[in-house]
Amino acid sequence: MNETDIHNERIAKMTFASVYPHYVTKVEKKGRTKDELHTIIKWLTGYDEKKLAKLIDEKVTFDEFFNKAKLNKNAHLITGVICGYRIEEIKNPLTQKVRYLDKLVDELAKGRKMDKILRVE
């Protein structure tokens, strides 16, 4: 599957607030919690509960969301396939960051242990 400029632009303009409820539903349906979701978001982006709520209220785009984030130094350890894309081969930096988050949410929903999700060595 090839990423395109149109695909990357669509992701950049999508609001985090529009996707966040889907993340919550996905993890809760699999028996995980919103707190665990917030833990992985904080690990990846540095956003605490208060900042996350503010960004959701402001309806920031994924572009703004990740431009304001302090990406975890171990984010590059997130590898594998998500949405048909091999994460480590994604060329567009923003799209790669969004896919990092998608992969972490998937791992949480699939019951992976938190220390594995957070790439604790």
C-alpha positions in Angstrom: 0.0 0.0 0.0 1.5 3.4 -1.0 0.9 6.5 1.0 -0.2 9.5 -1.1 0.0 13.2 -0.5 -3.9 13.3 -0.4 -3.9 10.6 2.2 -1.2 12.4 4.3 -3.1 15.7 4.0 -6.4 14.1 5.0 -4.7 12.7 8.2 -3.1 16.1 8.9 -6.5 17.9 8.8 -8.4 15.3 10.8 -9.2 16.4 14.3 -7.9 14.4 17.2 -11.3 15.0 18.9 -13.0 13.2 16.1 -10.9 10.0 16.5 -10.5 10.0 20.3 -13.9 8.6 21.1 -13.2 5.7 18.8 -10.0 5.0 20.7 -11.9 5.0 24.0 -14.6 2.7 22.6 -12.1 0.3 21.1 -10.1 -0.2 24.3 -13.1 -0.3 26.6 -14.9 -2.9 24.4 -11.8 -5.1 25.0 -11.8 -4.7 28.7 -9.2 -2.0 29.0 -9.7 1.5 30.6 -9.7 5.1 29.6 -6.9 5.6 32.1 -4.7 3.1 30.3 -5.5 4.8 27.1 -4.4 8.1 28.6 -1.2 6.4 29.9 -0.2 5.4 26.4 -1.1 8.8 25.0 1.0 10.5 27.7 3.9 8.1 27.0 3.9 8.9 23.3 3.1 12.7 23.4 3.9 13.9 26.9 0.3 15.2 27.3 -1.2 14.9 30.8 -5.0 14.6 31.4 -5.5 18.4 31.6 -3.6 19.2 28.4 -5.3 16.3 26.5 -8.7 17.6 27.5 -7.8 21.1 26.4 -6.6 19.8 23.0 -9.8 17.8 22.6 -11.9 20.8 23.5 -10.0 23.0 21.0 -10.6 20.4 18.3 -7.0 20.5 17.2 -6.0 18.7 14.0 -3.5 15.8 14.1 -1.0 18.2 12.6 -1.4 20.6 15.6 -1.7 17.7 18.0 1.7 16.3 17.1 3.4 19.6 16.5 2.7 20.5 20.1 3.7 17.1 21.4 7.1 16.1 22.9 7.4 12.7 21.2 8.8 10.0 23.4 12.5 9.2 22.6 11.5 5.5 22.2 8.7 6.0 19.8 10.9 4.7 17.0 10.7 1.3 18.7 7.0 1.1 17.6 7.1 -1.2 14.6 4.8 -3.5 12.7 1.8 -3.1 10.4 -1.2 -0.9 11.0 -3.9 0.0 8.6 -2.0 -1.8 5.8 1.2 0.2 6.4 4.5 -0.9 7.9 5.1 1.9 10.4 8.8 2.0 10.1 8.6 2.5 6.3 6.2 5.5 6.4 7.9 8.5 4.9 5.7 11.3 6.1 6.6 12.1 9.7 3.1 13.2 10.7 1.5 10.1 9.3 4.1 8.0 11.0 3.3 9.6 14.4 -0.5 9.1 13.9 0.2 5.4 13.1 2.4 5.1 16.2 -0.6 6.1 18.2 -2.9 3.8 16.3 -0.5 0.9 16.9 -0.4 1.6 20.6 -4.2 1.7 20.8 -4.4 -1.6 19.0 -1.8 -3.2 21.3 -3.8 -2.0 24.3 -7.1 -3.3 22.9 -5.4 -6.7 22.1 -4.5 -7.1 25.8 -0.8 -6.6 25.5 0.9 -5.8 28.8 1.5 -2.2 29.5 5.3 -2.5 30.0 5.5 -4.0 26.4 3.3 -1.3 25.0 5.4 1.4 26.6 8.6 -0.2 25.3 10.0 -0.6 28.8 13.4 -2.4 28.4 
